[in-house]
Amino acid sequence: MKIIIDAMGGDNAPLEIVKGAIQGHKDFGAEIILTGKENEILKAVEDCGERLPDGVTIRNCTEVIEAEDDPGFACRRKKDSSMTVGLTMLRDGEGDAFVSAGSTGALLAGATLFVKRVRGIRRAAMSPLIPTAAGDAVLVDCGANIECTPEYLLQFAYIGNFYAKHALKLEHPRVGLLNIGAEESKGMQLHKDAYILLKEAGDAGHINFIGNVEAKDALKGSVDVIVADGFSGNIMLKTIEGTGSIVKTKLKGMFMKNLVTKIGALCVKGGINDIKLSLDPNERGATPFLGIAKPVLKAHGSSNARAIRNAVKAAMDAVDSRLEEEIASNIELMQVKSEKKEETLAHE
């Protein structure tokens, strides 16, 4: 299996990206193709105290997509960037998946432009696994689509459902619509119209739709798939990340007060570490763009070597899941009929 990695994307590129990619190759056996400026990549390999191992190669690129570049046009304008070249290689079958910690907007736009969406999918969605009291849940979307239609949310529910089956090993994932209350009358018109479509899909037995869900209940583990517009989903994701940071800081302060609390910390060290790991985005590795025709994964912008190492495994899992084929084979279920579409659009 070949995983293409954007060596120049992210706050810690290329050193941490290269280090993590080499570690991922060693741990999981995937062939790695690093796209980027060859001289900088080789310098990073040297700084790691390594030699470029067999099974890790470099595709030289002369450009890098920067944070200030217009996301919608970055890949078009910088055709020899590490991101654009990597996406083109994936499209042309030179690799099985692509991973980048670079600009989210540019990666989504580039994936849509070069790799394309699964035919019939209106918008690709970012779908991270988030921690809950019961384990993990899929959050779809978490920021790729700020403005949504009811049909987008219907499709997010389906693709999130398929992803949860593979990622969480669940036969019938519970799907909930993120809202400000459990009642079906809650929310803006978007949520009311989406609720109707999701309920119909649930009644038909296509998904296990349990209704609206508030963020607090979702985090208690009441659902396995949280369907959201990108604006709401991103706020929820960033709130979880911020809460995780606060919890780690508070725990450290609490256990470092005196000798007694330090002894207590040693007694519960294992449990504390488990909590830290569940809240650490570097342990997740990367998030797939669901709905793209081939696996494209976004790693956190501040990813360290461990995150990229884990992203290699996430990319391999994405390839093995063949999720794109499952989405394509069920696309008819995800499309709103013309008369129903006109009815929902009338509410918008």
Solvent accessible surface area in square Angstrom, and as a share of the most:
residue,aa,sasa,rsa
1,M,80,0.36
2,K,80,0.34
3,I,0,0.00
4,I,0,0.00
5,I,2,0.01
6,D,3,0.02
7,A,0,0.00
8,M,21,0.09
9,G,5,0.05
10,G,26,0.25
11,D,112,0.58
12,N,57,0.29
13,A,31,0.24
14,P,26,0.17
15,L,67,0.33
16,E,37,0.17
17,I,1,0.01
18,V,0,0.00
19,K,80,0.34
20,G,0,0.00
21,A,0,0.00
22,I,4,0.02
23,Q,77,0.34
24,G,0,0.00
25,H,32,0.14
26,K,107,0.45
27,D,65,0.34
28,F,52,0.22
29,G,56,0.54
30,A,1,0.01
31,E,78,0.35
32,I,1,0.01
33,I,20,0.10
34,L,0,0.00
35,T,0,0.00
36,G,0,0.00
37,K,63,0.27
38,E,71,0.32
39,N,110,0.57
40,E,67,0.30
41,I,0,0.00
42,L,79,0.39
43,K,112,0.48
44,A,4,0.03
45,V,6,0.03
46,E,120,0.54
47,D,80,0.42
48,C,32,0.19
49,G,71,0.69
50,E,62,0.28
51,R,214,0.78
52,L,63,0.31
53,P,32,0.20
54,D,139,0.72
55,G,29,0.27
56,V,4,0.02
57,T,74,0.43
58,I,35,0.18
59,R,94,0.34
60,N,82,0.42
61,C,2,0.01
62,T,91,0.53
63,E,57,0.26
64,V,26,0.15
65,I,18,0.09
66,E,77,0.35
67,A,100,0.78
68,E,145,0.65
69,D,35,0.18
70,D,66,0.34
71,P,62,0.39
72,G,42,0.40
73,F,96,0.40
74,A,3,0.03
75,C,4,0.02
76,R,126,0.46
77,R,168,0.61
78,K,47,0.20
79,K,148,0.63
80,D,52,0.27
81,S,0,0.00
82,S,2,0.01
83,M,3,0.01
84,T,3,0.02
85,V,21,0.12
86,G,0,0.00
87,L,0,0.00
88,T,36,0.21
89,M,3,0.01
90,L,0,0.00
91,R,109,0.40
92,D,81,0.42
93,G,54,0.52
94,E,67,0.30
95,G,8,0.08
96,D,59,0.30
97,A,0,0.00
98,F,0,0.00
99,V,0,0.00
100,S,1,0.01
101,A,3,0.02
102,G,11,0.11
103,S,30,0.20
104,T,50,0.29
105,G,32,0.31
106,A,0,0.00
107,L,0,0.00
108,L,30,0.15
109,A,33,0.25
110,G,0,0.00
111,A,0,0.00
112,T,41,0.24
113,L,54,0.27
114,F,30,0.13
115,V,9,0.05
116,K,112,0.47
117,R,81,0.29
118,V,11,0.06
119,R,222,0.81
120,G,22,0.21
121,I,6,0.03
122,R,83,0.30
123,R,100,0.36
124,A,3,0.02
125,A,0,0.00
126,M,21,0.09
127,S,0,0.00
128,P,14,0.09
129,L,42,0.21
130,I,2,0.01
131,P,24,0.15
132,T,21,0.12
133,A,89,0.69
134,A,77,0.60
135,G,40,0.38
136,D,51,0.27
137,A,0,0.00
138,V,0,0.00
139,L,0,0.00
140,V,0,0.00
141,D,0,0.00
142,C,2,0.01
143,G,22,0.21
144,A,21,0.17
145,N,12,0.06
146,I,94,0.48
147,E,151,0.68
148,C,21,0.12
149,T,37,0.22
150,P,2,0.01
151,E,15,0.07
152,Y,27,0.10
153,L,0,0.00
154,L,11,0.06
155,Q,1,0.01
156,F,1,0.00
157,A,0,0.00
158,Y,3,0.01
159,I,0,0.00
160,G,0,0.00
161,N,4,0.02
162,F,11,0.05
163,Y,34,0.13
164,A,0,0.00
165,K,73,0.31
166,H,62,0.28
167,A,39,0.30
168,L,34,0.17
169,K,170,0.72
170,L,63,0.31
171,E,133,0.60
172,H,131,0.58
173,P,1,0.01
174,R,85,0.31
175,V,0,0.00
176,G,0,0.00
177,L,1,0.00
178,L,19,0.10
179,N,13,0.07
180,I,135,0.69
181,G,3,0.03
182,A,67,0.52
183,E,98,0.44
184,E,103,0.46
185,S,79,0.51
186,K,75,0.32
187,G,24,0.23
188,M,130,0.58
189,Q,67,0.30
190,L,31,0.15
191,H,15,0.07
192,K,75,0.32
193,D,3,0.01
194,A,0,0.00
195,Y,26,0.10
196,I,95,0.48
197,L,6,0.03
198,L,0,0.00
199,K,89,0.38
200,E,75,0.34
201,A,7,0.05
202,G,21,0.20
203,D,109,0.57
204,A,62,0.48
205,G,63,0.60
206,H,78,0.35
207,I,10,0.05
208,N,58,0.30
209,F,29,0.12
210,I,85,0.43
211,G,7,0.07
212,N,12,0.06
213,V,8,0.04
214,E,50,0.22
215,A,43,0.33
216,K,118,0.50
217,D,44,0.23
218,A,0,0.00
219,L,64,0.32
220,K,131,0.56
221,G,9,0.08
222,S,41,0.26
223,V,2,0.01
224,D,14,0.07
225,V,0,0.00
226,I,0,0.00
227,V,0,0.00
228,A,3,0.02
229,D,10,0.05
230,G,0,0.00
231,F,117,0.49
232,S,37,0.24
233,G,0,0.00
234,N,46,0.23
235,I,96,0.49
236,M,13,0.06
237,L,27,0.13
238,K,111,0.47
239,T,80,0.46
240,I,16,0.08
241,E,49,0.22
242,G,33,0.31
243,T,68,0.40
244,G,1,0.01
245,S,62,0.40
246,I,103,0.52
247,V,49,0.28
248,K,66,0.28
249,T,94,0.54
250,K,141,0.60
251,L,31,0.15
252,K,142,0.60
253,G,42,0.41
254,M,91,0.41
255,F,34,0.14
256,M,98,0.44
257,K,151,0.64
258,N,76,0.39
259,L,130,0.65
260,V,115,0.66
261,T,34,0.20
262,K,93,0.39
263,I,91,0.46
264,G,27,0.26
265,A,13,0.10
266,L,129,0.64
267,C,106,0.63
268,V,70,0.40
269,K,116,0.49
270,G,49,0.47
271,G,41,0.40
272,I,23,0.12
273,N,59,0.30
274,D,92,0.48
275,I,80,0.40
276,K,75,0.32
277,L,88,0.44
278,S,46,0.30
279,L,39,0.20
280,D,34,0.17
281,P,49,0.31
282,N,29,0.15
283,E,47,0.21
284,R,71,0.26
285,G,4,0.04
286,A,13,0.10
287,T,18,0.10
288,P,12,0.07
289,F,6,0.02
290,L,7,0.03
291,G,2,0.02
292,I,2,0.01
293,A,41,0.32
294,K,69,0.29
295,P,16,0.10
296,V,1,0.00
297,L,1,0.01
298,K,16,0.07
299,A,1,0.01
300,H,73,0.33
301,G,26,0.25
302,S,55,0.36
303,S,1,0.01
304,N,53,0.27
305,A,16,0.13
306,R,119,0.43
307,A,1,0.00
308,I,1,0.01
309,R,54,0.20
310,N,16,0.08
311,A,0,0.00
312,V,0,0.00
313,K,83,0.35
314,A,23,0.18
315,A,0,0.00
316,M,31,0.14
317,D,69,0.36
318,A,21,0.16
319,V,33,0.19
320,D,97,0.50
321,S,23,0.15
322,R,146,0.53
323,L,10,0.05
324,E,35,0.16
325,E,95,0.43
326,E,49,0.22
327,I,1,0.01
328,A,50,0.39
329,S,92,0.59
330,N,39,0.20
331,I,25,0.13
332,E,118,0.53
333,L,72,0.36
334,M,0,0.00
335,Q,52,0.23
336,V,14,0.08
337,K,116,0.49
338,S,78,0.50
339,E,120,0.54
340,K,60,0.25
341,K,59,0.25
342,E,120,0.54
343,E,107,0.48
344,T,15,0.09
345,L,89,0.44
346,A,84,0.65
347,H,98,0.44
348,E,111,0.50
